[in-house]
Amino acid sequence: MAITTYEGKVENRRIKRLGAQRLPEHAPVHVVVPEITTTRPRRVGSPRLVNPEEAKMFKKRIIRKNS
């Protein structure tokens, strides 16, 4: 059995081939997935003030410029 390799990627949980090669309908295929190392996203916690009464220093002020 001859083997031809095509590169592709997964988009929306479907395999998309890169390039314009066409395969016949119902062609038998083998999918080989290279080892993929994934890292979990790091969580950044919300900052906390030591003195909650200092929260008024961080109030947002909106300044509108006349154009």
Residue, then its C-alpha position, 0 to 999 in steps of 0.5 A: m500500500a502506498i502512503t501519501t502524507y498531507e499536512g493539515k490542522v484542526e479548525n472547529r473540531r474538523i480536520k482541514r487540509l493545507g493545500a488544494q489536494r482533493l481526495p475521493e469521497h469515502a477514501p480510507v485515511h489514517v490520521v496521525v497526531p504528533e505529540i502536542t504539549t499544551t500548557r494551561p493558561r496561568r491565572v492572574g488573580s485580582p489585586r487586593l488592597v491592603n487598606p480597602e479605604e484606599a479604593k477611592m483613590f482608584k475611582k474612574r473619572i471620565i473626561r470628555k474632550n470637545s471636538 
